[in-house]
Every structure is written in C-alpha cells, then in structure tokens.
C-alpha cells in the first residue's frame, strides 16, 4: 500500500489492520456477481469508499450505500446485456423478395404476440443465391443462439445442386416451415403473352425468343419451375432456355417490367404488390388448386401442364446452438403458425398453409435435397 494509506498508518500505530480488498479480490467479487462486466463499475464505485480507489476496506464494502450503488450498476449492466441479445433474422437477399418477407413477417409477428421481448432485427445479406449468408452462418456464427435465417425451397435446391461450394444441409439446423408460397410465372402488364400456353408455344417455336428472370441462381428452384412446365410440353433441350438469376423476386420483376426478360418465375408473395399496382400479370400458379384470394389466376394444370411447385417458407439456425435453443425457436415459430396474425399474413400474400416445425423437419429437408438432386439430374441441370 502507499505510505499514506490507512493500512500503513494502522501498522505504525500497532492497531489491528482491517480487511482491505485488493483489485484482484474485487475482480473476483465482480465476476461472481455478474461476470467481468461489472469490474469497471466496481472500480468507479470504490472511490467514495476509501481514500485510494485501488483499496477498499471490507467493513465499508458491506455498507448499504455501496450495495445500493452496486445494485444500480447491476441493473444497468443487465439492461445492456439484454438489449444486446435481441434476435436477428438474416434475409439472404435484397429487400422486397421472399426471404425478406419471411424475416420481416415472422419477426414482426413473434414480437407482436410476445414470443420475443424485443423487435427482431432484419439484416439483408444478398449474394450467391443465399450462399453468402449460409457460409457466414457456418463459418462465423455457428453458435449464435440469437440468430435465425430465412430459408425456402430455393435453399434446399441450391444445397442439392452443390451451389454453396460444398456446403451441405446438415451444417445448419432447419427449424421449420409454416407456409407454402405457390410458384408462379408472370409477365409484364403489356406483354403479348396472355396465357401460359401462349408463352410455351412461343418457346417451342423459337427457344431463344423468351428469357426468364428469377430470384434464384442458375439451376435454382425458380429456374426449375419453367423447365418443369416445358418438360410437360414435350420440350427436351433445356440448355436453349435463357434464364437470368438475380438476388430476389423484386429484382426479377424489375428485369421483366423493364423489358430485359420476357417473363419472371418466382413465388406469389414476391409479386403481390406488383400485381396490385398493375405492373405485371400472373399467367399461371403452380399449385393443385387456385390460390385463395387470387382465384382469377389459373393453375398450370388447368392449362394443360401438370406441374406443382410450391416454395415453403421457414427458418434455420446455426448448427452449434444447444437443443434448448433449437426447441425454443421451434416453439416460437409454432406460436407464429398458430396465430391469427400469421393467417392474415398468409391470406394477404398468397401463402397456403404448410406447417412442419421441430426435429422432424430436418428429415423432410433431407428428403427434399435428395429428390431435387435426382430431378436436377433428370432435367440436365447437373451431372
């Protein structure tokens, strides 16, 4: 201790020396109370308790005054920690697309119904058709318990086709899906193609006359939709079909409305606002039956092409999270699925009910990956 510290003075007077705490002991107490977050608060609070802030007498530490200050600091620290743990949802595309819709709608409803205490932060991370987000989660955030990521049939398609540079479905944990987004084929409002048959006939006559835009990479689920339709029409040389993969449905619509492509392939939720504004016309929905709320749009099957292609909407989490964390997110997602708010969102955005949540969903995803891999080989998309 310094020469003027009370401990030294007591020694000179041969008085009993009280129990003084050194910084190392203070650090131990702070760690016990609330980890190392309170250490700096301890050191600041010590200064009024002793002449030298590096030392504090045990008897003075036990005063009500100190512990009131400690309680205040603890409350502040807990508040900061709680604020930092607000959940984040990564949408692996630009704003306006299907993954963005999934994050924003599910995140909003989770907060509205009390499944989470704080609003869910949405981060848009476009790139490589979802590959950038997938690799970021696997490589950098593998144990982040506060992270959820929007996923869909496009995710499983790219995994099935090795579009994520060797990444596989078992490197994350798929939480569940709570809605199916019907696949669609759309054209610009002023397009000469008034039906799916018009579009198919034009391609059969001149394959190079029609280019499609979609929110998935080449060979992705959006790309597969028109190929499945053309296969039903007897078209076999799919390499002649032009396709431009962009980051999300909104960008695909922009390409088509701007005249850069003659049609876009995507999902109903991606086109609802553009449809309402009169920017596009949906010439086919790829479902068994017409979609509630959009009964004026015919199915591909009605038009002679027996194709059903729905895009499930759901979430995955990092593989390194605990089972408790996984189950907690599954419970929250199920709460959203059961809510009136989600039913309203599905009706307003053309989603069909499709609920698979929890541990068995991973098996469903694994089956999808295997099926899409086989189909892609059959279509000639991959070898």
N, C-alpha and C positions, 0 to 999 in steps of 0.2 A: 504493500500500500504506500501511497505517497506520504511524505513526512508529516503533513498537516491533516491526515485522515484521522477520524475518531478512533480507529483501531490502534494507530500508533500512539495517540495521546493516552488511551487507556492503558497501554503497556507501560508507558513512562510512569503512570500513577499507580501501577500494580493493581489496577481494577480488573474485575472479571471482564473478559472480552466476549461481547455478544456474538451471535451467529450472523456473519455477513455473507451475502451471496456474491460470488464472482460471476463474471459474464458467462462462463461455461455452465454454471449451475442454472443461471437464468435461461440459457438456451434450452437446457433440459426441461425446465418447467414449461417453457413456451411450447416445446414440441409435444409435451404431454397434453397440454390444454387444447391446442388446435394446430398441430404440425408446426412447421417453421414459419408459417405466415404471420404469427404474432410476435416473432422475435423483435422486429423493428419497433413494434408498438410497445413492447416491454421496455426497451432501452429508452424510448422517449418518455414513457410514463415514470421511469425511475428517478428522473432528475429532481422532481419536487420532494422525493422521499429521503434523499441524502445529499450531502454536500457535493459528493462526486458521483456523477451518473454511472460510473463503472462499478459502484458498490452500493448495495442496499442492505440495511440491517433486517434480519428475519422478522423481528418484532414489528418493524414498520411495514414490511410486506404484508403482514396479516391485518393491517388496519382496514376498516370499511372503505375509507377513501380510495385506497389502492384498488380494492376489488371492484368497486363501482366503476372506476376508470377501466379496469380490465374487462368487465362485462360489456361496457360500451364498445371497446375495441373489438371484442369477440363478435359482437353483433354486426359491426361494420364489416369485419372480415368475412363472416358467414354470408352477408349480403353480397359482397363482391364475388365470392366463390360461386354462390347460387346464380348470379347474373351471368357468370362466365360459362355455366353449364347449360344454357339454353340450347335446345336441339337445333340441328342444322340439316336441311334436306338439299342434296345436290341434284339439280336437274342437268343431265348431261347434254344439253342443247341450248340454243338461244331462247330468249323469252318468246312465248307465243305458241310453242309446239306442245306435243302430247306429254313429254316428260316434265315440262314446265307446268302444265296443267295439273299433273299428278302431284307434284310437290306443293303447289300453291293451294289446291283444293283440299288435299288431305291434311296438310299442315294447318290450314285455317280452321277446318272442322275439328281437328284434335284440340285446338285451343278453345274454340267456341263451346265444345261440350265438356271441357275440363279434363281431358285426357292428359294434357301437359299444362304446366303452370305458366309458361311464358310463350309468346308467339314463336313459331318455328321460322328460323331464318332460311331463306331460299338463296342458294348460290347457283348461278348458271355457269356450267363448265363445258362448253361445246368443244368438240374435237374428236376426230377419228370415229365418228358414229357412236359415241359413248365410250370409246376405248380409253380416252384420256382420263375420264372420271374413274373408270374401272381400275386402271393401272394406278391412279393416285390413291385410291382406297386400299388396294392390295399392298402397295409399296410404302406408303407414307402414313396411313391412318388405319392400320389393320386392327387396332384395339380401341378405337374411338367409340365409346358407349353412347355418345350423344349424336351420332351421325346416322342418317338414313339416306338412301339413294333411290331415286325413281327408276323403275325398271318396267319392261314390257316384253311382248313377243319379239320385238326388234333386238332386245338384249340377248335372248336365248338363240335367236337366229345367228347373230354375229359370233357367239360362242361356239355354235355348232359348226360354223364355217371357218373357225380359227382366224377370225378377223381382228382379234385382240392380241395379236402377236404371241400366241401360245398360251394365253390365259384360259382357264377352264372354270366351269360353273361352280366347282367345289372350292374355289378360292375365296368365295364370299358365302353369306348365309341368306337365302331368299326367305323373306318373312311371310309374304303372301300377296294375293291379288284380290281386289274387291270390286272389280268391274271389267267388263269386256267392251272394248272400243271397236265397233264394227268397221271393217275395212271398206274403203270407198274408192271409186275412180271418178275424178272430176275434170271438168274443162272450164275454160274461161266463159263468161256470160255471152260473149259474142262469137263463140266457137261454131263452126259449121256442123259439128257432130252433135246430133240431138239425142242419140241413144248409144248404149254400149255396142249394139250391133253396127251402127254407123262407124264407130271407131275401129272395131275389129275388121270390118270389111275394108276399110282404108289401109290397114296394116297388111292384110292378106294380099291386097292389090299392089302395094308398094311399101315394104317394111321400113324403108328409110324415111318415109313421109311423116312419121309420128315419133316424137320423142317424149318420154315421160320424165317428170321430176318427182323425187320422193325424199322423205326425211331420213332415209337410211342409206348406208354405204352401198356401193355396187354389190349385188348379190344378197343384200339385206331383205328383211321381211317386206318392206314396201316395194322393193324390186320384184320379189317373188309373186306378188299379187297379180299384176297384169300378165306375167308369164304363165301362171296357172290358168287364167282366163284364155289366153291364146292357145295353150295346150288343149283345152277343151274344144277350141275351134278347129283343131287339127294342124295348128302351126307347129313346126318342129325345130326350125333353125333359130333358136333364141338368141344366138350371137348377133343377129342382124337387128335386134330391137335396141333402140337408143334409150339410154337411161342416165340421168344426171342425179347423183346423190348429193344432197345438201344437209345442213345441220338443222333439222326440224321441219315440221309441216308448214310453218309460216313462210319459210324461205322457199319451199317447193311451190306454194301458191303464188308467191311473188314471181317466180320464174314463169309460171303458166299465164298469169294475168298479164305479165309484161310481154308475152309472145315469144319467149325464148324456148318454151316447150309447148307441145300441143295438148298435153294432159298431165294431171298430177295423180299420184297414188299415195294414199295415206289413210287416216282414220277420221271418223266422224267428229270427234272432239276438236280436231285441228281445224276444221273448216266451218264450224257452226257460225261464227261471227262473220266470216267472209260470205257465207251463204245468205245470211240475213241482210247483209249490205248489198247483195246483188252482184258481187264481184265474180262469182263462179256459179256453175251448175253441176250438181252431183248426178251423174248419169247411171250409176249403179252402186248398190250397197251389197257387200259380200257377206250376207247372213242368210239363214234359213228362211226368215220371215222379215217383213218390213219393220223398220225400227220405230217404236212408239214415239210419237211427236214429229216423225218425219215420214208419215205414211204415204206421201206423194212421191217418194223416191223408190223406184222399182229395184228388186234384187237382181243379181246377175242370173240366178237360177230362172227367174221369170222370163228372162230374155234369151234363154237357151244355153246358158253356160253354168253348169252345176259346180260352183265354187263357193266355199265358205272359208273366210279368212278373218278371224277376229283377233284383236290385239288386246291381251289382258293388261290391266294397269295395276301395278303393285310396287313393292319396295324390297330392297335387300339391305343388309347391314354388313359391316366388316366381319370377317371370319373369326377374328381374335376376341370378340366380345364374349362375355360369360353366357351360360344358358339362362340365367336370371334376366340378363339384359335382353336377350333374344325373345324370351317369353313375354317380357314387359312390352316390347314393341309389338309383338303379335297381339297382345291383349288390347293395346291402343288402336291397332288397325282394325280389329274386330269391332271395337266400340264405334269407330267411324262407319264401318259397313252396316251396323245396326241402327245408325242414327237417321232421323228424318231429314237432316241436312244433307246427308250423302245421297239419299234417294232423290231429293230435289235436284242436286247437282247432276246426278245421272240423267234424269229426265230432261234437264235443260241443255245437256251437252251430248245427247245421243248415246249414252252408255247403256249397256244391257247388264243385268245382274250377273255376277260371276264371282263367287266368294270361295276362296281356298286360302286359309290362313293357318300358320303354325308349322310344326315339324314335317307334316306330310307334303307340304308344298314343294319342298326340295326334291322329293321323288317325282312330283309332277313335272318340275323343271327339267330334271334329268331325262325323263321320257320325251319331253319336247325337243331337247337338244338332239337326242338320237333320231327322232322322226324327221326333224328338219335336215339333219345331216344326210339322211337317206334320200329325202325329196330333192335336196340340192344337187346330189349326185345324179339323180334321175333326170333332172332338168338340165344338167350340164353346167351348172353354176360352179361346182367344184369337182375335182377329180376324185 
